[in-house]
């Protein structure tokens, strides 16, 4: 697949990253106060865990926030971003002319089997219905090589009162947050015979999980 190619996304309706299409250009500005530290820690984990020259795929890459940092801090990595939002991808393409950026849905990723060493996804899953999350887990497994690494970062079961309050508040705005706060991601992973190991939790309710594929 050539750089900056585009595949037709199966789904035509989706929730923009900032909730409304008109806010897409300022998504990072709006999200940074809450997610700036999360993005930084995701990059730190990839820097630590990814092998030299690994093929990395970011599912739901948005405007390329994490990929842009990785391009600077781990220039040896081969970077691919997948997102369903063409507006987000247009921003990412301006920032990352050397990356492979494709339009596609997270439950039907337009990449070949066993093509990635590392798959990451940050703050995407809480937007998805349960059945789409289940398919997304399957797709991550499909595109990863044997013994590949899946780093999934999103809302999780709260670990302190602050996290409980945030899950309650955001859960009123988006039901996926409440479901994940009740353990939905762990349930889906278990049903897919995957073990999710928490690496860290920020603001009491956003957890980075490490998931290793088996032979």
Secondary structure in CASP SS format (residue, H / E / C, confidence):
PFRMAT SS
TARGET T0000
AUTHOR 0000-0000-0000
METHOD secondary structure of the structure
MODEL  1
X C 1.00
X C 1.00
X C 1.00
X C 1.00
X C 1.00
X C 1.00
X C 1.00
X C 1.00
X C 1.00
X C 1.00
X C 1.00
X C 1.00
X C 1.00
X C 1.00
X C 1.00
X C 1.00
X C 1.00
X C 1.00
X C 1.00
X C 1.00
X H 1.00
X H 1.00
X H 1.00
X H 1.00
X H 1.00
X H 1.00
X H 1.00
X H 1.00
X H 1.00
X H 1.00
X H 1.00
X H 1.00
X H 1.00
X H 1.00
X H 1.00
X H 1.00
X H 1.00
X H 1.00
X H 1.00
X H 1.00
X H 1.00
X H 1.00
X H 1.00
X H 1.00
X H 1.00
X H 1.00
X H 1.00
X H 1.00
X H 1.00
X C 1.00
X C 1.00
X C 1.00
X C 1.00
X C 1.00
X E 1.00
X E 1.00
X E 1.00
X E 1.00
X E 1.00
X C 1.00
X C 1.00
X C 1.00
X C 1.00
X C 1.00
X H 1.00
X H 1.00
X H 1.00
X H 1.00
X H 1.00
X H 1.00
X H 1.00
X H 1.00
X H 1.00
X C 1.00
X C 1.00
X C 1.00
X C 1.00
X E 1.00
X E 1.00
X E 1.00
X E 1.00
X E 1.00
X E 1.00
X C 1.00
X C 1.00
X H 1.00
X H 1.00
X H 1.00
X H 1.00
X H 1.00
X H 1.00
X H 1.00
X H 1.00
X H 1.00
X H 1.00
X C 1.00
X C 1.00
X C 1.00
X C 1.00
X E 1.00
X E 1.00
X E 1.00
X E 1.00
X C 1.00
X E 1.00
X C 1.00
X C 1.00
X E 1.00
X C 1.00
X C 1.00
X C 1.00
X C 1.00
X C 1.00
X C 1.00
X C 1.00
X E 1.00
X E 1.00
X E 1.00
X E 1.00
X E 1.00
X E 1.00
X E 1.00
X C 1.00
X C 1.00
X H 1.00
X H 1.00
X H 1.00
X C 1.00
X C 1.00
X H 1.00
X H 1.00
X H 1.00
X H 1.00
X H 1.00
X H 1.00
X H 1.00
X H 1.00
X H 1.00
X H 1.00
X H 1.00
X H 1.00
X H 1.00
X H 1.00
X E 1.00
X E 1.00
X E 1.00
X E 1.00
X E 1.00
X E 1.00
X E 1.00
X E 1.00
X E 1.00
X E 1.00
X E 1.00
X E 1.00
X C 1.00
X C 1.00
X C 1.00
X C 1.00
X C 1.00
X H 1.00
X H 1.00
X H 1.00
X H 1.00
X H 1.00
X H 1.00
X H 1.00
X H 1.00
X H 1.00
X H 1.00
X H 1.00
X H 1.00
X H 1.00
X C 1.00
X H 1.00
X H 1.00
X H 1.00
X H 1.00
X H 1.00
X H 1.00
X H 1.00
X C 1.00
X C 1.00
X H 1.00
X H 1.00
X H 1.00
X H 1.00
X H 1.00
X H 1.00
X H 1.00
X H 1.00
X C 1.00
X C 1.00
X C 1.00
X C 1.00
X E 1.00
X E 1.00
X E 1.00
X E 1.00
X E 1.00
X E 1.00
X E 1.00
X C 1.00
X C 1.00
X C 1.00
X E 1.00
X E 1.00
X E 1.00
X E 1.00
X E 1.00
X E 1.00
X E 1.00
X C 1.00
X C 1.00
X C 1.00
END
